[in-house]
Amino acid sequence: LNQRSTMTQTSSNNGGIDEILVEEGANIRTFILNRPKQLNALTFQMIYRLLELFHVSEGNSKVKMIILKGNGRAFCAGGDVTFLAHKVHQGNWKLSADFIRELFTLNYMMATYSKPQVFILNGIVMGGGLVVSVHGRFRVATEKTVLHLLENFMSIYSSVGLAMPETALGIVPGASHFYSRLPGFFGEYAGLTGARLDGAEMLNVGLATHFVPSEKLPFLKQELAKVNTSDANIISVIISRFSTIPNLKAESPCHKMKIIDQCFSQRTIEEIISSLENEALNNKDDWISSTIQSLKKASPISLKVYLRSIREGRLQDVGSCLIREYRMLCHVLKGDFSKDFVEGCRAILIDKDRNPKWEPSRLELIRDDDVDRYFSKIDDEDWEDLKLPPRSNLPPYAIAKL
């Protein structure tokens, strides 16, 4: 290939729309998520195609680096929740589980990839969209980045402030590995409350590695196109030339780290809420009251399962986390203990009343062995554990934190 980039379009069976666009440069490959009307939510076909592209590019010695970005106003809104919801509603939870299996396989390939990846998070990032990007070596946020940490897999949150206010349901994909590696107990706070972060906050807590103003992205791309090395240090220097350190908003939760560490380090959800309520008695802070409300509106079982998951994530490498979370999600999709996922889908996608009726309805109704069930294998002869492909490259950040 010559230095001038060429565009290859890959088709899918989704009405002839090219869901993944590929730009081939001399030494780099740029993959573009191309479902802008759906905020680039991933489909089966997109995941299969990305797996293929990453695999082929890793085996091609001419390819030194991968760039992943989204078309339109979003990077990626995660997995196609509408698809998952409809399949579960139809009683076909195993097809939804297959979707998660392929997504987690893609996550693992990214986490163990032998060549640098640069993910351009210019726009909306929701739930699994963060999981798609967070395993990349370089994660570039901009002033347009809006991250919705919707990892409470059975919880519903109202997202206000976008061009079109919306309500979203998130599913926990791979959250416990990287959330447990955020500063202090910010991962507990972010995952349990469905916090919304901007690009400056993502950089501050380490979810982004760089912050580049969006008007500089075309110039960054021009410089990256000249790269003829997989040396991460050289690529980091190039990105840093276009990077700035943005100011945090006055109301940013990043300014609340002392309270977050004090409250979200507690052993149980009940103790976390009690600790926040004690803070509220002495501190008339809107952030504290809204955080308490977020926890009280969430599915009780999802809170318990997530807290247990992120605490285990500190002790495990990325592969072990994905295997555990696949079991958790299969239990959620099957609905063998709680049908909160189906209820959440009803409240968002069907009736749209934004008033889910969780069952169990209160934290005190959930026993430890109820939570244990989500971490066990599925009792179904047609079900298999997540089997991740053998990978030779396990970078330091993919290994256990402790």
C-alpha positions in Angstrom: 0.0 0.0 0.0 1.2 3.5 -0.7 1.1 6.3 1.9 -2.2 7.6 0.6 -5.1 6.1 2.6 -7.6 4.0 0.8 -11.1 3.2 2.1 -12.5 -0.3 2.2 -16.2 -0.7 3.0 -17.4 -3.9 4.7 -21.1 -4.8 4.2 -23.5 -6.5 6.5 -27.0 -7.9 6.3 -28.4 -4.8 8.0 -30.2 -3.3 5.1 -27.0 -3.0 3.1 -25.5 -0.5 5.6 -21.7 -0.6 6.0 -21.5 -1.0 9.8 -17.7 -1.0 9.9 -15.6 1.2 7.6 -11.9 0.4 7.2 -9.2 2.9 6.2 -6.0 1.3 5.1 -2.9 3.4 5.4 0.7 2.4 4.8 1.3 1.2 8.4 -1.9 1.7 10.2 -5.5 0.5 10.0 -8.4 2.7 11.1 -11.7 1.0 11.9 -14.8 3.2 12.0 -18.0 2.2 13.8 -20.8 3.2 11.4 -24.2 3.1 12.9 -24.5 6.8 13.7 -28.3 6.8 14.1 -28.0 4.1 16.7 -25.0 5.8 18.4 -22.8 3.1 16.9 -24.3 0.4 19.2 -22.6 -2.9 18.4 -24.4 -5.7 16.5 -23.4 -9.3 16.1 -22.1 -8.5 12.6 -20.0 -5.6 13.9 -18.4 -7.7 16.6 -17.6 -10.6 14.2 -16.1 -8.1 11.7 -14.0 -6.4 14.4 -12.7 -9.7 15.6 -11.7 -10.6 12.0 -10.0 -7.2 11.4 -8.1 -7.3 14.6 -6.9 -10.8 14.0 -5.8 -10.2 10.4 -4.1 -6.9 11.4 -2.2 -8.6 14.2 -0.8 -11.1 11.8 0.2 -8.5 9.2 3.8 -7.3 9.9 3.2 -4.2 7.8 0.5 -3.0 10.3 2.1 -1.2 13.2 -1.0 0.4 14.9 -4.8 0.3 15.1 -7.1 3.3 15.3 -10.7 2.8 16.3 -13.3 5.6 16.2 -17.0 6.2 15.7 -18.9 8.0 12.9 -21.3 10.8 14.0 -21.9 12.1 17.5 -21.0 8.9 19.3 -18.0 6.7 19.7 -20.1 3.7 20.8 -23.2 3.1 22.9 -22.1 -0.4 23.8 -24.0 -3.5 22.8 -27.4 -3.3 21.1 -29.6 -3.4 24.2 -32.8 -3.4 22.1 -31.6 -6.7 20.5 -30.8 -8.2 23.8 -34.1 -7.1 25.3 -36.2 -8.5 22.5 -34.4 -11.9 22.6 -34.8 -12.2 26.3 -38.5 -11.1 26.1 -39.0 -13.9 23.5 -37.4 -16.4 25.9 -34.3 -16.7 23.8 -31.8 -15.7 26.4 -29.1 -18.0 25.0 -28.8 -15.9 21.8 -28.3 -12.9 24.0 -25.6 -14.8 25.9 -23.9 -15.7 22.6 -23.8 -11.9 21.9 -22.1 -11.3 25.2 -19.7 -14.2 24.6 -18.5 -12.7 21.3 -18.2 -9.2 22.8 -16.1 -10.5 25.7 -13.9 -12.4 23.3 -13.3 -9.1 21.4 -12.6 -7.3 24.7 -10.0 -10.0 25.6 -8.3 -9.7 22.2 -8.0 -5.9 22.7 -6.7 -6.3 26.2 -4.0 -8.7 25.1 -3.2 -7.2 21.6 0.4 -7.1 20.6 0.2 -3.8 18.7 -0.7 -0.3 20.0 -4.4 0.7 19.7 -5.5 4.3 19.7 -9.2 4.8 20.5 -10.7 8.2 19.6 -13.5 8.8 22.1 -14.9 11.9 20.5 -18.6 11.9 21.5 -21.0 9.8 23.4 -19.7 6.6 25.1 -22.2 4.4 26.9 -21.8 1.2 28.9 -20.2 -1.4 26.8 -18.8 1.3 24.5 -16.4 2.1 27.3 -15.5 -1.6 27.6 -14.7 -1.7 23.9 -12.2 1.1 24.3 -10.8 0.8 27.8 -8.5 -2.1 26.9 -6.8 -0.1 24.3 -3.3 1.2 25.0 -4.3 4.8 24.2 -7.7 6.3 24.8 -8.1 9.9 23.6 -11.0 12.0 25.0 -12.1 15.4 23.8 -14.3 18.2 25.0 -17.2 16.4 23.2 -16.8 13.2 25.1 -19.7 12.3 27.3 -19.4 9.0 29.2 -22.4 7.3 30.8 -21.1 4.6 33.2 -24.2 2.5 33.0 -22.8 -0.7 34.2 -25.6 -1.5 36.7 -26.8 -4.2 34.5 -30.4 -4.1 35.8 -30.6 -0.4 36.6 -32.2 2.6 34.9 -30.9 6.1 35.0 -32.1 9.3 33.5 -29.5 11.0 31.3 -30.2 14.7 30.9 -28.1 17.2 29.1 -27.6 15.6 25.7 -29.3 17.0 22.6 -32.2 14.6 23.2 -32.7 13.7 26.9 -33.0 9.9 27.2 -33.4 7.1 29.6 -30.9 4.2 29.4 -30.5 0.7 30.6 -27.0 -0.7 31.0 -25.6 -4.2 31.2 -22.3 -4.9 33.1 -19.7 -5.8 30.5 -16.2 -6.3 31.8 -16.5 -3.5 34.3 -14.9 -5.0 37.3 -11.4 -5.2 35.9 -10.9 -1.6 34.9 -13.2 0.0 37.5 -11.3 -1.7 40.3 -8.2 0.0 38.9 -9.5 3.6 39.1 -8.2 5.8 41.9 -9.4 4.8 45.4 -13.0 3.7 45.3 -14.1 5.8 42.4 -14.9 2.6 40.5 -17.4 1.6 43.1 -19.0 5.0 43.0 -19.1 5.2 39.2 -20.4 1.7 38.6 -23.0 1.7 41.4 -24.5 5.1 40.6 -24.2 5.2 36.8 -22.1 8.3 37.0 -21.9 10.6 33.9 -18.4 11.8 33.2 -16.9 14.2 30.6 -13.6 14.0 28.8 -11.7 16.0 31.5 -13.0 13.7 34.2 -12.2 10.6 32.2 -8.6 11.8 31.9 -8.5 12.7 35.6 -9.4 9.2 36.8 -7.5 7.3 34.1 -10.3 6.1 31.8 -8.7 8.3 29.1 -4.9 8.5 28.6 -5.0 11.8 26.7 -7.2 14.8 26.1 -7.1 16.3 22.6 -9.3 19.2 21.6 -11.6 17.9 18.8 -10.4 20.5 16.3 -6.9 19.0 16.6 -8.0 15.4 15.8 -7.4 15.8 12.0 -3.8 16.9 12.6 -3.3 14.1 15.1 -4.5 11.6 12.5 -2.1 13.1 9.9 0.9 12.6 12.3 -0.2 9.1 13.3 -0.5 8.1 9.6 3.3 8.7 9.3 4.1 6.2 12.1 6.2 3.2 11.0 6.6 1.7 14.5 4.8 -0.2 17.2 6.8 1.5 19.9 4.2 2.7 22.3 6.5 5.4 23.7 6.9 7.0 20.3 3.2 6.9 19.7 2.6 8.4 23.2 4.9 11.3 22.4 3.0 12.0 19.2 -0.4 12.1 20.9 1.0 14.2 23.7 2.0 16.9 21.2 -1.7 17.6 20.6 -2.8 17.0 24.2 -3.8 19.4 26.9 -4.8 19.2 30.6 -8.4 20.4 30.8 -10.0 22.0 33.8 -12.5 20.0 35.9 -15.9 21.5 36.4 -16.5 22.9 39.9 -19.2 20.3 40.5 -17.1 17.4 39.2 -17.2 14.2 41.4 -13.4 14.2 41.0 -13.4 16.9 43.6 -15.3 14.5 46.0 -12.6 11.8 46.3 -12.4 12.1 50.1 -16.1 11.5 50.5 -16.1 8.8 47.8 -13.2 6.9 49.4 -14.8 7.2 52.8 -18.3 6.0 51.8 -17.7 3.7 48.9 -15.0 1.7 50.7 -17.7 0.3 53.0 -18.2 -3.4 53.0 -21.9 -3.5 51.9 -24.3 -1.4 49.9 -26.3 -0.8 53.1 -23.2 0.6 54.8 -22.3 2.7 51.7 -25.8 4.3 51.8 -25.7 4.8 55.6 -22.3 6.4 55.3 -23.6 8.8 52.6 -26.6 9.6 54.7 -24.4 10.5 57.7 -22.4 12.8 55.4 -25.6 14.4 54.2 -26.5 15.3 57.8 -23.5 17.6 58.2 -23.0 18.5 54.5 -25.8 20.0 52.5 -24.3 19.0 49.2 -26.6 18.3 46.2 -24.0 15.7 44.9 -24.4 13.6 48.1 -28.2 13.7 47.9 -28.3 12.8 44.2 -25.8 10.0 44.8 -28.1 8.6 47.5 -31.1 8.8 45.2 -29.3 7.0 42.4 -28.5 4.1 44.7 -32.0 3.9 46.1 -33.5 3.9 42.6 -31.3 1.1 41.3 -32.1 -2.6 41.3 -31.1 -3.9 44.7 -29.8 -7.2 43.4 -27.7 -5.4 40.7 -26.1 -3.2 43.4 -25.1 -6.3 45.5 -23.8 -8.3 42.6 -21.8 -5.3 41.2 -20.1 -4.5 44.5 -19.1 -8.1 45.0 -17.8 -8.3 41.4 -15.6 -5.2 41.5 -14.1 -6.3 44.8 -13.2 -9.6 43.3 -11.9 -7.8 40.2 -9.1 -6.2 42.2 -7.6 -9.7 42.7 -8.0 -11.0 39.2 -6.5 -10.6 35.7 -8.7 -9.4 32.9 -9.5 -12.9 31.6 -10.7 -14.1 35.0 -12.9 -11.0 35.3 -14.5 -11.6 31.9 -15.2 -15.3 32.7 -16.8 -14.3 36.0 -18.9 -11.5 34.4 -20.1 -13.8 31.6 -21.6 -16.1 34.3 -23.2 -13.1 36.0 -24.7 -11.9 32.8 -26.0 -15.3 31.8 -27.9 -15.5 35.1 -29.2 -12.0 34.5 -30.4 -12.9 31.0 -31.9 -16.2 32.1 -33.7 -14.5 34.9 -33.5 -17.6 37.2 -33.4 -15.5 40.4 -34.5 -12.0 39.5 -36.2 -10.8 36.4 -35.1 -7.2 36.9 -33.5 -7.0 33.4 -36.9 -7.9 31.8 -38.6 -5.4 34.1 -36.0 -2.7 33.2 -36.6 -3.3 29.5 -40.3 -3.0 30.1 -39.9 0.3 31.8 -37.6 1.7 29.1 -38.4 0.0 25.8 -42.0 -1.0 26.1 -44.2 1.0 28.5 -41.6 3.7 28.9 -43.0 4.7 32.3 -39.5 4.9 33.8 -40.9 3.3 36.9 -39.4 -0.2 37.2 -40.7 -2.5 39.9 -37.6 -4.3 41.2 -37.8 -7.8 42.7 -36.4 -8.3 45.3 -37.5 -4.8 46.1 -35.3 -4.0 49.0 -31.7 -4.7 49.9 -32.5 -6.4 53.2 -34.5 -9.1 51.3 -31.3 -10.3 49.5 -29.2 -12.9 51.3 -25.5 -13.6 50.6 -26.3 -16.9 49.0 -28.7 -15.1 46.6 -25.7 -13.1 45.4 -23.5 -16.2 45.3 -25.8 -17.7 42.6 -24.7 -15.1 40.1 -21.1 -16.2 40.4 -21.9 -19.9 39.8 -22.0 -21.9 36.6 -25.4 -22.0 34.8 -27.3 -25.3 35.4 -28.1 -26.0 31.8 -26.6 -28.8 29.7 -26.4 -26.6 26.6 -24.5 -23.8 28.5 -20.7 -23.5 28.5 -18.4 -21.2 30.4 -16.6 -18.5 28.5 -13.6 -20.0 26.8 -11.1 -17.3 25.9 -8.6 -17.9 23.1 -5.0 -18.5 24.0 -3.0 -15.2 23.9 0.7 -14.8 24.4 0.7 -11.1 25.2 -0.5 -10.2 28.7 0.6 -6.6 29.4 1.1 -5.4 33.1 -2.2 -3.5 33.1 -4.1 -6.7 32.3 -2.9 -8.5 35.4 -4.4 -8.4 38.9 -4.2 -5.1 40.7 -3.2 -6.6 44.1 
